[in-house]
């Protein structure tokens, strides 16, 4: 009887401990201080939908490293299928915020899966006080080049590497005031501003006077170059469009 009583007491204590730990895990704060976790398994932190998970919320001078030893895996922030925001705050008043500091030869893709959203660099409300600096070349790459549908010049062509941002339009010949059209692969939200210049791509270098006689117009769907009031043979034009 005495052994039975001891067994029951031990069982109740064990049950109480399990229930107690579960209650703390669900409803209270759990703090790790100077803790090292070494394991081959997964560490999963699961919180309620409306709860917060804070890492180094009071740290002011130390370093917080995530994926510091990662060599082949993936470090993911945010849910690819989610609709919320992922916000990364850097220094608010000074200093430098550096991303991909040790990337020297790899490709950095930002918004590679975006189909209808917007990637914003810089603050449009900053009234031009800040600057966006490009320390290398500015490239425009597009899988499918614009089309020449709607051109009235004979034999309209467009360079295979042309994009909605920049390209080269040419033709076999154009009579006075005919057109070369580049139909954008993806329409702009608002009509872009476009500029043109003469090109030797078609085998003919246009004179300054001839280039001055041509002009460009653009809609959200296409850029149109109207040729000068003189006939041209084999002439080509470069265009650059910015929304």
Backbone torsions as a table, in degrees:
resi	resn	phi	psi	omega
1	UNK	NA	-40.5	-179.2
2	UNK	-65.0	-41.4	178.2
3	UNK	-65.4	-37.4	178.9
4	UNK	-63.2	-42.8	179.7
5	UNK	-62.6	-42.6	178.4
6	UNK	-62.3	-39.1	179.4
7	UNK	-64.5	-41.1	179.2
8	UNK	-65.8	-42.1	179.8
9	UNK	-62.4	-44.1	179.3
10	UNK	-62.4	-40.2	178.2
11	UNK	-64.0	-43.2	178.9
12	UNK	-64.4	-40.0	179.1
13	UNK	-63.4	-41.6	178.2
14	UNK	-63.2	-44.7	178.8
15	UNK	-62.3	-42.6	179.6
16	UNK	-63.1	-39.3	179.2
17	UNK	-64.5	-43.7	179.0
18	UNK	-62.4	-47.5	-180.0
19	UNK	-63.4	-40.6	-179.3
20	UNK	-64.6	-45.8	178.9
21	UNK	-62.9	-40.6	178.1
22	UNK	-60.9	-40.4	179.9
23	UNK	-65.9	-41.8	178.9
24	UNK	-64.4	-42.0	-178.8
25	UNK	-63.5	-32.5	-174.3
26	UNK	-88.6	-34.5	-168.1
27	UNK	-117.9	-13.6	-174.3
28	UNK	-116.1	175.0	179.3
29	UNK	-88.0	139.2	178.6
30	UNK	-115.9	119.3	-174.2
31	UNK	-111.4	129.7	174.6
32	UNK	-106.7	126.7	179.4
33	UNK	-123.2	124.7	179.5
34	UNK	49.3	50.1	-174.7
35	UNK	-107.6	135.8	174.7
36	UNK	-115.5	125.7	178.9
37	UNK	-112.0	118.4	177.9
38	UNK	-121.3	114.4	-176.5
39	UNK	-157.9	153.6	174.8
40	UNK	-90.8	-5.9	-178.3
41	UNK	-91.4	-166.8	-178.3
42	UNK	-103.2	141.5	173.4
43	UNK	-106.8	114.6	-176.7
44	UNK	-115.3	125.7	175.4
45	UNK	-110.0	117.1	-177.0
46	UNK	-118.9	124.9	178.5
47	UNK	-121.0	166.7	176.9
48	UNK	-67.8	162.1	-176.6
49	UNK	-57.2	-39.5	-174.8
50	UNK	-96.0	6.5	-177.4
51	UNK	-93.3	167.3	180.0
52	UNK	-113.5	143.5	172.4
53	UNK	-115.1	112.9	-175.1
54	UNK	-108.6	128.7	174.4
55	UNK	-116.1	125.9	179.1
56	UNK	53.8	44.5	-176.2
57	UNK	-69.0	-19.7	179.1
58	UNK	-115.7	3.9	-179.0
59	UNK	-75.3	133.3	-179.2
60	UNK	-119.6	-22.6	-175.1
61	UNK	-125.9	-13.4	-177.2
62	UNK	-83.7	-174.2	178.7
63	UNK	-113.4	139.0	173.6
64	UNK	-114.6	114.2	-175.4
65	UNK	-114.3	128.9	175.8
66	UNK	-119.6	125.0	179.8
67	UNK	69.4	32.2	-176.1
68	UNK	-62.3	-28.9	-178.6
69	UNK	-106.2	9.5	-176.5
70	UNK	-67.7	127.5	-179.7
71	UNK	-121.5	-34.0	-177.0
72	UNK	-127.5	-15.5	-177.8
73	UNK	-83.6	-165.7	-178.1
74	UNK	-125.8	132.8	174.7
75	UNK	-103.6	114.3	-174.2
76	UNK	-111.5	130.8	173.7
77	UNK	-116.3	121.2	180.0
78	UNK	87.7	159.5	-178.2
79	UNK	-96.6	124.9	-178.0
80	UNK	-59.8	-26.6	-178.4
81	UNK	-101.4	6.4	-176.3
82	UNK	-84.4	170.7	-179.9
83	UNK	-119.8	3.8	-179.8
84	UNK	-82.9	-168.4	-177.9
85	UNK	-114.2	144.3	171.0
86	UNK	-109.7	114.4	-175.2
87	UNK	-112.8	125.8	176.0
88	UNK	-116.2	112.3	-178.7
89	UNK	-98.2	130.6	175.9
90	UNK	-107.1	-155.7	177.6
91	UNK	-62.7	130.6	-174.9
92	UNK	-87.0	-29.0	-172.9
93	UNK	-117.5	-12.6	-178.5
94	UNK	-178.5	-177.2	-179.9
95	UNK	82.8	-178.1	-177.5
96	UNK	-117.0	137.8	174.2
97	UNK	-105.5	117.0	-173.7
98	UNK	-114.5	128.0	174.7
99	UNK	-114.9	138.7	177.0
100	UNK	57.8	49.0	-174.0
101	UNK	-64.3	-30.3	-175.7
102	UNK	-103.8	14.0	179.3
103	UNK	-87.1	116.0	-176.5
104	UNK	-113.8	-35.1	-176.6
105	UNK	-124.6	-10.8	-177.6
106	UNK	-81.5	169.6	179.4
107	UNK	-97.1	133.0	177.5
108	UNK	-103.7	115.3	-178.0
109	UNK	-107.1	123.1	177.6
110	UNK	-117.9	118.5	179.3
111	UNK	70.9	33.0	-175.6
112	UNK	-66.6	-19.8	-178.4
113	UNK	-103.1	4.3	-177.4
114	UNK	-70.5	132.1	177.9
115	UNK	-117.1	-26.9	-178.1
116	UNK	-139.4	-6.5	-178.7
117	UNK	-84.6	-165.6	-176.1
118	UNK	-132.7	138.7	171.3
119	UNK	-104.4	119.8	-177.3
120	UNK	-109.1	128.0	173.6
121	UNK	-115.8	123.0	-178.5
122	UNK	89.9	162.1	-177.7
123	UNK	-100.3	114.2	-178.2
124	UNK	-66.5	-15.0	-179.7
125	UNK	-94.5	5.9	-175.4
126	UNK	-83.8	1.5	176.2
127	UNK	55.4	35.8	175.1
128	UNK	74.0	14.5	-177.3
129	UNK	-75.2	-28.3	-179.8
130	UNK	-102.0	178.1	-178.9
131	UNK	-136.9	148.6	170.0
132	UNK	-109.3	117.4	-174.2
133	UNK	-107.3	126.9	174.8
134	UNK	-104.9	116.3	-178.2
135	UNK	-94.1	16.2	178.4
136	UNK	-149.7	-162.7	-178.1
137	UNK	-75.6	151.7	174.1
138	UNK	-100.5	117.7	-175.9
139	UNK	-114.9	149.1	172.8
140	UNK	-124.3	116.0	-176.1
141	UNK	-122.6	133.8	-177.7
142	UNK	-144.8	137.3	-176.8
143	UNK	-68.1	-43.4	-177.7
144	UNK	-114.4	125.5	-179.8
145	UNK	-74.8	156.0	175.2
146	UNK	-61.8	163.5	-179.9
147	UNK	-100.6	160.9	178.6
148	UNK	-101.9	19.4	-179.2
149	UNK	-57.8	132.5	177.9
150	UNK	97.5	-7.9	178.0
151	UNK	-67.9	143.3	178.3
152	UNK	-105.0	-11.8	174.5
153	UNK	-66.8	158.0	179.2
154	UNK	-80.3	132.2	177.4
155	UNK	60.8	51.2	-179.5
156	UNK	-65.5	141.0	178.6
157	UNK	-135.3	157.3	174.8
158	UNK	-137.1	137.3	-178.8
159	UNK	-59.5	139.9	-175.5
160	UNK	-61.8	-26.8	-178.7
161	UNK	-91.2	6.9	-179.5
162	UNK	-67.0	150.9	177.5
163	UNK	-131.4	-179.7	176.8
164	UNK	-68.1	-19.0	-177.8
165	UNK	-90.1	-42.1	179.4
166	UNK	-149.7	151.8	-178.8
167	UNK	-174.2	-174.2	-179.0
168	UNK	-134.2	122.3	178.3
169	UNK	-109.6	134.6	178.0
170	UNK	-140.6	-178.0	179.6
171	UNK	-162.3	166.5	174.1
172	UNK	-71.6	-46.1	177.3
173	UNK	-161.4	154.3	175.6
174	UNK	-135.6	132.2	171.8
175	UNK	-83.3	-175.3	-175.5
176	UNK	-59.1	128.2	172.1
177	UNK	58.2	37.5	171.3
178	UNK	-88.8	178.7	-171.9
179	UNK	-125.7	150.8	169.6
180	UNK	-120.2	126.9	-173.1
181	UNK	-121.8	135.1	170.9
182	UNK	-115.9	108.8	178.7
183	UNK	-83.6	119.4	-174.7
184	UNK	-60.9	141.8	176.5
185	UNK	-67.0	-33.0	177.5
186	UNK	-136.1	120.4	-174.7
187	UNK	-62.9	145.5	175.0
188	UNK	-76.5	159.2	176.0
189	UNK	-72.2	-43.5	173.7
190	UNK	-128.1	156.4	-177.1
191	UNK	-59.8	129.3	-179.1
192	UNK	-78.9	163.9	170.7
193	UNK	-93.2	129.3	-176.2
194	UNK	-124.4	147.5	174.1
195	UNK	-125.7	155.6	179.5
196	UNK	-132.3	159.2	174.4
197	UNK	-148.3	156.1	178.7
198	UNK	-71.3	149.5	-176.8
199	UNK	-135.6	149.8	176.7
200	UNK	-93.2	8.7	-176.3
201	UNK	-61.0	-31.6	-179.6
202	UNK	-86.7	4.3	179.5
203	UNK	94.8	-4.5	-179.7
204	UNK	-127.8	127.4	175.8
205	UNK	-92.2	118.6	-177.6
206	UNK	-74.5	141.5	176.2
207	UNK	-74.8	162.8	179.8
208	UNK	-59.2	-40.3	-179.3
209	UNK	-64.3	-39.3	-179.1
210	UNK	-68.3	-42.8	178.8
211	UNK	-62.9	-38.8	-179.4
212	UNK	-64.2	-24.3	-179.6
213	UNK	-81.5	-12.1	178.8
214	UNK	-94.2	155.8	176.2
215	UNK	-145.7	163.5	-173.6
216	UNK	-125.6	142.0	172.5
217	UNK	-131.2	157.5	-178.2
218	UNK	-145.6	146.5	171.3
219	UNK	-121.8	-177.6	176.8
220	UNK	-66.7	-19.5	-174.2
221	UNK	-100.5	-25.8	-172.3
222	UNK	-160.5	160.6	170.9
223	UNK	-113.9	134.5	-177.1
224	UNK	-122.8	127.7	175.9
225	UNK	-105.3	120.4	176.1
226	UNK	-95.5	121.8	-174.2
227	UNK	-74.4	164.5	-177.3
228	UNK	-62.6	172.0	-179.9
229	UNK	-81.8	28.6	174.7
230	UNK	-135.2	153.2	179.6
231	UNK	-73.3	141.5	177.0
232	UNK	-130.4	146.6	-179.8
233	UNK	-121.7	124.9	176.9
234	UNK	68.5	17.8	-178.4
235	UNK	-78.7	152.9	178.8
236	UNK	-140.1	155.9	-177.7
237	UNK	-133.5	141.6	169.5
238	UNK	-91.8	142.9	174.3
239	UNK	-129.4	150.0	174.7
240	UNK	-135.2	126.4	-178.3
241	UNK	-123.7	134.7	177.8
242	UNK	-133.2	127.7	178.4
243	UNK	-79.5	NA	NA
